[in-house]
Amino acid sequence: MKMSNKFDDFLAEQLQDPKVKKEYDALEAKYVLIESIIRARKERNLTQKELSALTGITQADLSKIENGNANPSLNTLMKLANGLGKKLQVSLV
């Protein structure tokens, strides 16, 4: 059984508001992608600087991507996937 924390409780409460839920849902894909990039980088025990060397993407740009302050192109996502030893999969559902 997962123990609830204050943030989870707060989020659940906020998502009861249809406006908040709509905005949260609209941003979900972006944050799922960011989380998967960070997780893959950490699984490979890579720093942003090391990933930068593997991909040719500057460390500053990697930081912006991981912080949600950039909208990476498909080409950039492909470079990231390759550098992380992953396959990029894009789908519309």
PEFEN-V943712 format. One record per backbone hydrogen bond with DSSP energy under -1.0 kcal/mol. NH is the residue of the N-H (numbers start at 1). CO is the residue of the C=O. Records with the same first field share a line. If there is no record, write none. Layout:
NH: CO + CO
This chain:
9: 5
10: 6
11: 7
12: 8
13: 9
14: 10
15: 11
16: 13
17: 14
21: 17
22: 18
23: 19
24: 20
25: 21
26: 22
27: 23
31: 27
32: 28
33: 29
34: 30
35: 31
36: 32
37: 33
38: 34
39: 35
40: 36
41: 37
42: 38
43: 39
44: 40
45: 42
46: 41
51: 47
52: 48
53: 49
54: 50
55: 51
56: 52
62: 58
63: 59
64: 60
65: 61
66: 62
67: 63
68: 65
69: 64
77: 73
78: 74
79: 75
80: 76
81: 77
82: 78
83: 79
84: 80
85: 82
86: 81
